[in-house]
C-alpha cells in the first residue's frame, strides 16, 4: 500500500483515521530517534572496545617489563 492510498483511507475514516495517522507519524519519528541512539551506542561500544584492547596491551607490556614474563590473565 503506497502512502497516498494510506492517507486517503485514513482521511475517509474521519477523526479516528486522522488520529491513527498522527500516531503512525509519531511512531515513525520514534523509530528514527531509536535508530540514531542505537548507532551512537554502537559507536561508543566500538570506541570502548578499542580503548580496552589498547589498555590491555599496555598493561601486558608493563607486566612483562616488571616481571620478565607475561602474566596469566586468569
VENHURA-V751717 format. One record per run of one state. SS is the DSSP state (H for helix, E for strand, L for the rest). FROM is the first residue (numbers start at 1). LEN is the number of residues. If there is no record, write none. Layout:
BEGIN
ss->SS from->FROM len->LEN
ss->SS from->FROM len->LEN
END
This chain:
BEGIN
ss->L from->1 len->2
ss->H from->3 len->10
ss->L from->13 len->2
ss->H from->15 len->53
ss->L from->68 len->7
END
